[in-house]
Amino acid sequence: MIFVASCSSVQNSAEAYCDITKESYAKHAEALVEVKNEEAIYTGVLVIRQRDAFCNGHFLETGD
């Protein structure tokens, strides 16, 4: 199984985190194509969705 992830320490910057992890999560998604274990696929997709939700502002305060 191929697994690609990013470990980064970014202080106080969601935008920087999202920029840093963009490429590694794209590689992670590509690697999931090769995975045969359904549980691993679901876990990988969940991790990607959580990052995408955060980076698309769903968990950031908008000040409304």
Secondary structure, DSSP 8 states (H G I E B T S, - for coil): -----------S-HHHHHHHHHHHHHHHHHHHTT---HHHHHHHHHHHHHHHHHHTTTTS----
